[in-house]
């Protein structure tokens, strides 16, 4: 059985996805819904900041990969490593490296996107 998410959570996720995906509608419908649900503007601002940061970081990484491949030939594009299989309910002990190995960088405002 799938648990139903609260409509405000769905709207926050949809807003972030619209922004990160550069959707032409930009999540404006979700923004109206979030305000109707009484979600604080500070929470909405945080979601927008994180989504924009992820979008911009992804674009930069794609550009870097393209530029590297362009300079070294198409065979230079690395394949993504396979994700490890973890049994459901198993706690994850994930070490975060101090530099260069974190899952993401914080936003300019200091928000974590991990």
C-alpha positions in Angstrom: 0.0 0.0 0.0 1.4 3.4 -0.9 1.1 6.2 1.6 -0.6 9.3 0.4 1.5 12.5 0.6 0.0 15.6 1.9 -0.9 18.0 -1.0 1.6 20.6 0.2 4.4 18.1 0.0 3.3 17.1 -3.6 3.2 20.8 -4.5 6.7 21.4 -3.1 8.1 18.5 -5.0 6.4 19.5 -8.2 7.6 23.1 -7.8 11.2 21.9 -7.3 10.9 19.5 -10.3 9.5 22.2 -12.6 12.3 24.6 -11.7 15.1 22.0 -11.9 13.7 20.7 -15.2 13.3 24.3 -16.7 9.7 23.5 -17.4 8.0 26.4 -19.4 5.3 26.7 -16.8 7.9 27.2 -14.0 5.8 25.7 -11.3 3.6 28.8 -11.0 0.5 26.7 -10.4 2.2 24.9 -7.5 3.3 28.3 -6.1 -0.4 29.4 -5.9 -1.4 26.1 -4.3 1.4 26.3 -1.7 0.2 29.7 -0.7 -3.4 28.5 -0.4 -2.1 25.6 1.8 -0.4 28.2 4.1 3.1 27.0 3.5 5.5 29.7 4.8 7.2 31.8 2.2 10.5 30.9 3.8 9.9 27.2 3.0 8.9 28.0 -0.5 12.1 30.2 -0.9 14.2 27.4 0.4 12.7 24.9 -2.1 13.2 27.4 -5.0 16.9 28.0 -3.9 17.6 24.3 -3.7 15.9 23.5 -7.1 17.8 26.3 -8.9 21.0 25.2 -7.3 20.5 21.6 -8.5 19.5 22.8 -11.9 22.6 25.0 -12.3 24.9 22.4 -10.8 23.6 19.8 -13.2 24.0 22.1 -16.2 27.6 22.9 -15.2 28.4 19.2 -14.8 26.9 18.4 -18.2 28.8 21.2 -19.8 32.0 20.0 -18.2 31.4 16.5 -19.4 30.6 17.7 -22.9 33.7 19.9 -23.1 35.9 17.0 -21.9 34.4 14.6 -24.4 34.7 17.2 -27.2 38.4 17.6 -26.4 39.1 13.9 -26.1 36.5 12.3 -28.4 33.1 10.8 -27.8 34.6 7.7 -26.0 35.7 9.9 -23.1 32.2 10.2 -21.6 32.3 8.1 -18.4 29.5 5.7 -17.6 27.7 6.2 -14.3 28.6 3.6 -11.7 26.0 1.0 -10.9 24.0 1.7 -7.7 24.5 -0.8 -5.0 21.5 -3.0 -4.0 20.4 -2.5 -0.4 17.8 -4.6 1.3 14.7 -2.7 2.3 14.9 -1.5 5.9 18.6 -1.7 6.0 20.2 1.4 7.5 22.6 3.2 5.2 25.9 4.2 6.6 27.1 6.7 4.1 30.4 8.5 4.6 30.7 12.0 3.2 34.1 13.0 2.1 35.4 16.4 3.3 36.2 17.7 -0.2 35.0 16.7 -3.6 33.1 13.7 -2.6 29.9 15.1 -1.1 26.6 14.3 -2.8 26.2 18.0 -3.6 27.5 21.4 -2.8 25.4 23.7 -0.6 23.4 26.5 -2.2 24.8 30.0 -2.1 22.4 30.6 0.8 23.8 27.6 2.7 20.9 25.2 2.1 21.8 21.5 1.8 20.4 19.7 -1.2 21.3 16.3 0.1 
